[in-house]
Amino acid sequence: MKKEMLFKSIVAQYCKIKPEDIKDDLRFREDLGLSSLDFMSMLGELEDEFDLSLDEDKVINIRTIHEALNLISNPEVAG
């Protein structure tokens, strides 16, 4: 499974939307309804799945699917 679909499959576990319906401009809290706890849990799962260590200062500013995808797709900026 390519990275983007795997990412969207993980996100879909935390909201009521199918992975294929998750668009890049959707916002985690406002559009997908993730609580802060859900968001942090999801980030932990992403770190495990993609073998990353995300910098807390960077993830705190993530608002959209696109921003999160960019962060996990570019490990050198992830942490």
C-alpha positions in Angstrom: 0.0 0.0 0.0 1.5 3.3 -0.9 2.4 5.7 1.8 -0.5 8.2 1.2 -3.2 5.5 1.4 -1.7 3.9 4.4 -1.6 7.3 6.1 -5.3 8.0 5.2 -6.3 4.5 6.4 -4.8 5.4 9.8 -6.5 8.8 9.9 -9.8 7.1 8.9 -9.7 5.0 12.1 -10.0 8.2 14.1 -12.9 9.8 12.2 -16.1 8.8 10.4 -14.9 9.1 6.9 -13.5 6.5 4.4 -9.8 6.7 3.5 -10.6 7.4 -0.2 -12.8 10.4 0.8 -10.0 12.1 2.8 -8.9 15.1 0.9 -5.6 17.0 1.4 -7.3 20.3 2.4 -9.4 18.7 5.3 -8.5 20.0 8.7 -8.1 17.4 11.5 -10.1 19.2 14.2 -12.6 21.4 12.3 -13.4 19.0 9.4 -12.7 15.6 10.7 -13.6 16.2 14.3 -10.5 14.8 16.0 -10.0 15.8 19.6 -6.5 16.7 20.9 -6.2 13.2 22.4 -7.3 11.5 19.1 -4.8 13.6 17.2 -1.9 12.8 19.5 -2.8 9.1 19.5 -3.0 9.2 15.7 0.5 10.8 15.5 1.9 8.1 17.8 0.5 5.4 15.4 1.9 7.2 12.4 5.3 7.4 14.1 5.2 3.6 14.7 3.9 2.7 11.2 6.3 5.0 9.3 9.2 4.5 11.8 9.5 8.2 12.5 10.2 10.4 15.4 8.2 13.5 15.0 9.3 16.8 16.5 6.6 18.0 18.9 7.3 21.7 17.9 6.4 20.8 14.3 3.4 18.6 14.8 1.7 21.1 17.0 1.3 23.3 14.0 -0.2 20.6 11.7 -3.7 21.5 10.7 -4.4 19.7 7.4 -4.0 16.3 5.9 -1.6 17.9 3.3 0.6 19.3 6.1 0.7 15.9 7.9 1.5 14.0 4.7 4.3 16.5 3.9 5.8 15.9 7.3 5.7 12.1 7.1 6.9 12.1 3.5 10.0 14.2 4.3 11.5 12.4 7.3 14.5 14.8 7.3 12.1 17.6 8.5 10.1 15.3 10.8 12.4 15.5 13.7 
